[in-house]
Amino acid sequence: MNTNSNESFRDSIGTINEEGLRNWIHPKKPKGKHYRNRTILSIILLIGFVVGPFIKVNGEQFMLFDILERKFHIFGRPFFPQDFYLLALAAVLSLVFLVLFTVVYGRIFCGWLCPQTIFMEMLFRNIEYFFEGDRPKQMKLDRMPWNAEKYRKRGLKWLVFYLISLGITTVMLAYVAGADYTINFWKHPFGDVKAWIIYLIFTTVFFFVFAWFREQVCIIACPYGRLQGVLTDENTIMVAYDYKRGENRAPMRKGQDREAEGLGDCIDCNQCVLVCPTGIDIRNGTQLECINCTACIDACDETMDAIGKPRGLIRYASKLSIEEGHGKIFTPRVKFYTVILIGLLTVFIYLFAHRPSVDLKVLRTRGQVFTELPDGNVQNMYQATIINKSNRTYQDLKIKLMDANGKLTVSGTQNSLDLKKEEVKQVIIFIDLPKAKYHGKKPINIGIYEDGKLLDSYKTVFIAPVAR
């Protein structure tokens, strides 16, 4: 916090005026070291986002999340609903990782990695600068009545916005319905009217977000911004204003001895405010609206260079480091989150590495108990589900009893199965065990083999008459 005791800025948000109407933010186009680095990272992430669903690995889509068909590909490897525990663990890992990073680095995710920020600030905002110019020209255009110039500039901008929104929807469709379906969808654009209606609805939603709702997503809708206040503490590194060095702030006059007058390095140029995409003044201290985009750092560094002062008046720093000149990153809380993260990551890697390429599930047939056979055996009937979780074809797979002395028969086959890639096959299994040796409920293990090699096993129960 700075030395100014006026906290009225916390009673409202910068995007709503006193009448309760929308206060449009027109940030000045940022430039500087951090902006260049963010641009490079954003380009890499945008390229990855666009090409992700169209890359094929062993003939399969690199990334696919087809919820309706329950078909998932991650890094080219197929996943099935039976692997949901891995996806759930990955989600928990992501949450812990995000929490850990927030504890240490604040909302660095929002400023550098969040899709909303990347699309809005690096893509749509630059299109706006291209058609309408920088901040002064945009504000002038806002005040201008609707004439030919305003219709032309706004119309072209919105047209490009909608086309890009259409492109985003296309890529998202490739992720959730498959690249082949998406390509075929565009090859035959009039084949499915219902699909087109859904398609245009999502496109319009994206257009609405980036053309009108904009920074309100970060300020109002995103729950992560609300969590920031709970997760951060005095050791959290975030974009911060060094009020000890900057206050008391005042405009700079020629020949002025600011130190003798008790003035700080901040010359109240407001450049940090003008470039802020959420309309806040970073000099007021930590605020939920701040997405740590570093635009204010670049703007302040440029001003410091111009007046011959050292950079870093606004920088990545913790509250403690500003107040005391030092800060501790590895606090007990950070160590705790790190241990949890490493533990979950170890479990995830182990489960992922030991995920069987063929999955076997054997369940007793509903409504069936057991059958006593004339040869002195007891027969149970099961339904087996075999899933090929790989991109290869299996031939001549054998299902066998692993620890019981009996007979296993696969209905309709010679106990030999072929599995195409990603095929799910269901078969009926009959197991015969000696009545004299098995009584009541007994656990048995069933395995599936390829050339004598065990691929997967399943533990189930065999039911026989109770001994008398």
C-alpha positions in Angstrom: 0.0 0.0 0.0 1.1 3.6 -0.5 0.9 6.3 2.0 -2.4 7.7 0.7 -5.1 6.8 3.2 -7.9 7.3 0.7 -9.4 3.9 0.1 -12.5 5.0 -1.8 -11.2 3.3 -5.0 -12.0 0.0 -3.3 -15.7 0.8 -3.2 -16.2 0.6 -6.9 -14.6 -0.8 -10.1 -13.0 1.2 -12.8 -15.3 -0.1 -15.5 -18.5 1.3 -13.9 -19.1 5.0 -13.5 -21.1 6.8 -10.8 -24.3 6.4 -12.7 -23.9 2.7 -12.9 -23.2 2.7 -16.6 -20.3 1.0 -18.4 -17.1 3.0 -18.3 -15.2 1.9 -21.4 -11.5 1.3 -21.0 -9.3 2.5 -23.8 -5.8 1.4 -22.7 -2.8 3.0 -24.4 -0.9 0.6 -26.6 1.8 -0.9 -24.4 5.5 -1.4 -25.4 8.6 -2.5 -23.7 10.6 -5.6 -22.7 7.8 -7.4 -20.8 5.3 -6.7 -23.6 7.7 -8.1 -26.2 8.2 -11.3 -24.1 4.5 -11.7 -23.6 4.0 -11.3 -27.4 6.5 -14.0 -28.2 4.9 -16.4 -25.6 1.4 -15.6 -26.9 2.3 -16.3 -30.5 3.7 -19.7 -29.4 0.6 -20.5 -27.4 -1.7 -19.4 -30.2 0.1 -21.5 -32.7 -0.1 -24.5 -30.4 -3.8 -23.9 -29.9 -4.6 -23.7 -33.6 -2.5 -26.6 -34.8 -3.1 -28.9 -31.7 -6.2 -30.7 -33.0 -5.0 -31.0 -36.6 -1.7 -32.8 -35.8 -1.9 -36.6 -36.2 0.2 -39.1 -34.2 0.1 -42.6 -35.6 -3.0 -41.6 -37.5 -4.7 -40.3 -34.4 -5.5 -36.7 -33.4 -2.9 -35.2 -31.1 -5.5 -33.6 -28.8 -9.2 -34.6 -28.8 -11.9 -34.2 -26.1 -15.0 -35.7 -27.6 -17.3 -35.8 -24.6 -20.4 -36.9 -26.5 -18.7 -39.9 -28.1 -16.6 -40.4 -24.9 -13.4 -40.4 -27.0 -10.3 -38.6 -25.8 -6.8 -38.3 -27.2 -4.0 -36.7 -25.2 -0.7 -36.4 -27.0 -1.9 -38.9 -29.6 -2.7 -41.6 -27.0 -6.4 -42.7 -26.7 -8.1 -42.4 -23.3 -11.4 -43.9 -22.3 -14.0 -43.2 -19.6 -12.2 -46.0 -17.6 -9.2 -43.7 -17.5 -11.2 -40.8 -15.9 -9.2 -41.2 -12.7 -6.1 -40.0 -14.6 -8.0 -36.9 -16.0 -9.3 -36.2 -12.5 -5.8 -36.4 -11.0 -4.5 -34.2 -13.8 -7.2 -31.6 -12.9 -6.2 -31.8 -9.2 -2.6 -31.4 -10.2 -3.4 -28.3 -12.3 -5.3 -26.8 -9.4 -2.5 -27.3 -6.9 0.0 -26.0 -9.4 -2.1 -22.9 -10.0 -2.5 -22.4 -6.2 1.2 -22.8 -5.7 2.1 -20.3 -8.4 -0.5 -17.8 -7.0 1.0 -18.1 -3.5 4.5 -17.4 -4.9 3.9 -15.3 -8.0 0.3 -13.9 -7.6 -1.7 -13.7 -10.9 1.2 -14.4 -13.2 -1.1 -17.0 -14.9 -3.6 -14.3 -15.7 -1.1 -11.9 -17.3 1.0 -14.4 -19.3 -1.0 -17.7 -19.9 -4.7 -17.1 -19.5 -6.5 -17.6 -22.9 -8.8 -14.6 -22.2 -5.9 -12.3 -21.7 -4.0 -13.7 -24.7 -7.0 -13.4 -27.0 -8.1 -10.0 -25.7 -4.8 -8.2 -25.2 -2.6 -9.8 -27.9 -5.1 -10.4 -30.7 -8.4 -8.5 -30.5 -6.8 -5.4 -28.9 -4.2 -5.1 -31.6 -6.9 -5.4 -34.3 -8.6 -2.5 -32.5 -5.4 -0.4 -32.5 -5.1 -1.2 -36.3 -8.6 0.1 -37.2 -9.2 2.8 -34.6 -5.8 3.9 -33.6 -4.3 4.3 -30.1 -6.1 5.6 -27.0 -6.7 9.3 -28.0 -8.1 8.3 -31.4 -10.3 5.6 -29.8 -11.7 8.1 -27.3 -12.3 10.6 -30.1 -14.1 8.0 -32.1 -16.3 7.2 -29.1 -17.4 10.8 -28.7 -18.0 11.1 -32.5 -21.6 10.9 -33.8 -22.4 7.9 -36.0 -21.1 9.1 -39.3 -19.5 7.4 -42.3 -16.0 7.3 -40.7 -17.4 5.7 -37.5 -19.5 3.2 -39.3 -16.5 2.2 -41.5 -14.0 1.8 -38.7 -16.4 0.1 -36.2 -17.9 -2.0 -39.0 -14.6 -3.3 -40.3 -13.3 -3.9 -36.7 -16.4 -5.9 -35.8 -16.3 -7.9 -39.0 -12.8 -9.0 -38.3 -13.7 -9.7 -34.7 -16.5 -11.9 -35.9 -14.3 -13.7 -38.4 -11.7 -14.4 -35.7 -14.5 -15.6 -33.4 -15.6 -17.9 -36.2 -12.0 -19.2 -36.4 -11.8 -19.8 -32.6 -15.1 -21.7 -32.8 -13.7 -23.8 -35.6 -10.6 -24.8 -33.6 -12.7 -25.5 -30.5 -15.0 -27.7 -32.7 -11.9 -29.6 -33.9 -10.9 -30.2 -30.2 -14.4 -31.5 -29.1 -15.7 -33.2 -32.3 -12.6 -34.1 -34.2 -10.5 -32.5 -36.9 -11.9 -34.8 -39.6 -15.5 -33.8 -38.7 -14.6 -30.1 -38.7 -12.9 -30.3 -42.1 -15.9 -32.2 -43.5 -18.3 -29.6 -41.8 -16.7 -26.9 -43.9 -16.5 -29.0 -47.1 -20.3 -29.5 -46.9 -21.5 -26.3 -45.2 -25.1 -26.8 -45.9 -25.4 -30.4 -44.8 -26.5 -29.8 -41.2 -28.6 -26.7 -40.3 -28.8 -27.6 -36.6 -25.0 -27.8 -36.4 -24.7 -24.4 -38.0 -27.1 -22.9 -35.6 -25.1 -24.2 -32.6 -21.9 -23.1 -34.4 -23.0 -19.5 -34.9 -24.3 -19.3 -31.3 -20.9 -20.1 -30.0 -19.2 -17.8 -32.5 -21.6 -15.0 -31.3 -20.7 -15.7 -27.7 -17.0 -15.4 -28.4 -17.7 -12.2 -30.4 -19.7 -10.8 -27.5 -16.9 -11.5 -25.0 -14.2 -9.9 -27.0 -16.2 -7.0 -28.5 -18.2 -6.0 -25.5 -17.7 -7.9 -22.2 -13.9 -7.7 -22.5 -12.1 -7.0 -19.2 -15.3 -7.6 -17.3 -14.5 -11.4 -17.6 -11.4 -10.8 -15.4 -13.0 -8.3 -13.1 -16.5 -9.8 -12.6 -16.8 -13.3 -14.1 -13.5 -15.1 -13.3 -13.5 -16.8 -9.9 -9.7 -17.0 -9.9 -9.4 -13.2 -9.3 -11.5 -13.6 -6.1 -9.3 -16.4 -4.9 -6.2 -14.2 -5.2 -7.1 -12.4 -2.0 -7.2 -15.7 -0.1 -4.0 -17.2 -1.6 -1.6 -14.3 -1.6 0.3 -12.9 1.4 3.1 -10.4 2.1 5.6 -12.8 0.6 3.8 -13.2 -2.7 5.6 -11.7 -5.7 3.3 -9.6 -7.9 3.3 -6.4 -9.9 3.7 -3.8 -7.3 4.4 -0.1 -6.9 7.4 0.8 -4.7 5.7 3.5 -2.6 8.7 4.0 -0.4 10.7 5.1 -3.4 7.8 6.8 -5.3 6.1 8.9 -2.6 5.5 11.7 -2.2 4.5 11.9 -5.8 4.4 15.2 -7.8 4.8 16.4 -11.4 8.4 17.1 -12.3 9.6 20.7 -12.8 12.7 21.8 -14.6 15.7 22.3 -12.3 13.8 20.8 -9.4 15.7 19.1 -6.5 13.0 16.5 -5.7 15.0 14.9 -2.9 15.4 18.3 -1.1 11.7 18.9 -1.4 10.9 15.5 0.0 9.5 14.2 -3.2 9.7 10.6 -4.5 10.6 9.3 -8.0 7.0 9.1 -9.1 6.3 12.2 -11.2 2.5 11.5 -11.4 2.6 11.1 -15.2 -0.3 8.5 -15.0 1.3 6.4 -17.8 0.8 3.3 -15.6 -2.9 4.1 -15.4 -3.3 4.8 -19.1 -1.9 1.5 -20.3 -3.8 -0.6 -17.7 -6.3 -2.9 -19.5 -8.6 -3.1 -16.4 -8.5 0.7 -15.7 -6.8 0.6 -12.2 -4.1 2.7 -10.6 -1.4 0.2 -9.5 -0.1 2.9 -7.1 -3.1 2.3 -4.9 -1.7 -1.1 -4.0 -2.8 -4.7 -4.6 -6.2 -4.9 -6.2 -8.4 -7.8 -7.4 -8.7 -6.1 -10.9 -4.9 -6.4 -11.5 -4.1 -9.3 -13.8 -0.3 -8.8 -13.6 0.0 -8.1 -17.3 3.2 -5.9 -16.7 2.0 -3.1 -19.0 2.4 -0.6 -16.1 6.0 -1.9 -15.5 7.0 -1.1 -19.1 5.3 2.3 -19.1 6.9 3.3 -15.8 10.4 2.0 -16.9 10.1 4.2 -20.0 9.3 7.2 -17.9 12.2 6.5 -15.5 14.5 6.3 -18.5 13.3 9.7 -19.7 13.9 11.4 -16.4 17.2 9.7 -15.7 15.9 7.6 -12.7 16.6 3.9 -12.2 14.0 1.4 -13.5 11.9 -0.7 -11.1 9.6 1.9 -9.5 6.9 -0.6 -10.6 8.2 -4.1 -10.7 7.7 -7.7 -9.7 8.0 -7.6 -5.9 6.4 -8.7 -2.7 4.9 -6.4 -0.1 7.6 -7.5 2.4 10.4 -6.8 0.0 9.2 -3.3 -0.5 8.6 -2.6 3.2 11.8 -4.2 4.6 14.0 -4.5 1.5 13.9 -8.3 1.5 11.4 -11.0 1.0 11.1 -14.7 1.7 9.7 -16.9 -1.1 9.9 -20.4 0.4 7.6 -19.9 3.3 6.1 -22.9 5.1 2.9 -22.6 3.1 4.9 -22.7 -0.2 6.9 -25.8 1.0 3.6 -27.5 2.0 2.1 -26.9 -1.5 5.3 -28.0 -3.1 5.4 -31.3 -1.3 1.7 -31.9 -2.2 2.4 -31.1 -5.8 5.4 -33.4 -6.0 3.5 -36.2 -4.4 0.5 -35.9 -6.8 2.9 -35.6 -9.8 4.7 -38.7 -8.7 1.5 -40.7 -8.4 0.2 -39.3 -11.8 3.4 -40.3 -13.6 3.4 -43.8 -12.0 -0.3 -44.4 -13.0 0.3 -42.9 -16.5 3.4 -45.1 -17.1 1.7 -48.2 -15.8 -1.6 -47.7 -17.6 -2.3 -51.0 -19.4 -2.6 -50.9 -23.2 -5.4 -53.5 -23.0 -8.0 -53.1 -20.2 -10.0 -56.1 -19.0 -13.1 -55.9 -16.8 -15.0 -59.1 -15.9 -18.4 -58.8 -14.1 -20.8 -61.5 -13.2 -23.9 -61.6 -15.4 -26.9 -60.0 -13.7 -29.6 -62.4 -12.6 -27.3 -65.5 -12.8 -26.0 -67.3 -9.7 -24.4 -70.6 -10.6 -25.2 -73.8 -12.6 -24.3 -77.3 -11.4 -23.1 -79.4 -14.3 -23.5 -83.2 -14.7 -19.7 -83.6 -14.7 -19.4 -82.4 -11.1 -18.4 -78.9 -11.9 -20.1 -75.6 -11.1 -20.4 -73.0 -13.8 -20.6 -69.2 -13.5 -21.3 -66.8 -16.4 -19.6 -63.4 -16.7 -19.6 -60.5 -19.1 -16.1 -59.4 -20.0 -15.3 -56.0 -21.5 -11.9 -55.7 -23.3 -10.7 -52.3 -24.4 -7.7 -51.6 -26.7 -6.2 -48.4 -25.3 -3.4 -48.3 -27.9 -3.0 -47.4 -31.6 -2.0 -50.9 -32.6 -4.0 -54.0 -33.5 -3.9 -57.1 -31.3 -4.3 -60.6 -32.6 -4.8 -64.0 -31.0 -5.3 -62.7 -27.4 -6.1 -65.3 -24.8 -8.3 -65.0 -21.7 -7.2 -67.4 -19.0 -7.8 -68.3 -15.3 -4.7 -67.2 -13.4 -5.0 -69.0 -10.0 -7.8 -71.5 -10.2 -7.8 -75.0 -11.5 -10.7 -75.0 -13.9 -11.9 -74.3 -17.4 -12.6 -70.9 -19.0 -14.6 -70.7 -22.2 -15.2 -67.5 -24.3 -18.6 -67.8 -26.0 -18.5 -68.0 -29.8 -14.7 -68.2 -30.0 -11.8 -70.5 -29.4 -10.7 -68.3 -26.5 -8.8 -66.3 -29.1 -9.6 -62.6 -29.6 -8.6 -60.0 -32.1 -8.7 -56.3 -31.1 -8.5 -53.4 -33.5 -7.0 -50.1 -32.3 -9.3 -48.4 -29.8 -11.8 -51.2 -30.1 -14.1 -52.0 -27.2 -15.3 -55.6 -27.3 -17.7 -57.4 -25.0 -17.8 -61.2 -24.7 -19.5 -63.8 -22.5 -17.3 -66.0 -20.4 -18.1 -69.3 -18.8 -16.0 -70.6 -15.9 -16.2 -74.2 -14.7 -14.6 -75.1 -11.4 -14.8 -78.4 -9.4 -17.7 -78.5 -7.0 -15.7 -80.5 -4.5 -13.0 -77.8 -4.2 -15.0 -74.6 -4.3 -17.7 -73.6 -1.9 -19.5 -70.3 -1.3 -17.9 -67.1 -2.7 -14.3 -67.4 -3.8 -12.1 -64.7 -5.4 -10.5 -65.6 -8.7 -8.2 -63.8 -11.0 -8.6 -63.7 -14.8 -5.9 -62.5 -17.2 -5.7 -61.6 -20.8 -2.4 -62.6 -22.6 -0.6 -61.9 -25.8 1.9 -64.7 -26.7 2.1 -65.7 -23.1 2.6 -62.1 -21.8 0.1 -60.8 -19.3 -1.4 -57.6 -20.5 -4.0 -57.0 -17.8 -5.9 -58.9 -15.1 -9.1 -58.6 -13.2 -10.2 -59.9 -9.8 -13.8 -61.2 -9.6 -15.9 -63.6 -7.5 -16.9 -67.2 -8.3 -20.0 -68.5 -6.5 -20.5 -72.2 -5.7 -22.9 -74.1 -3.5 -22.2 -73.7 0.2 -20.7 -76.9 1.8 -23.0 -79.0 4.0 
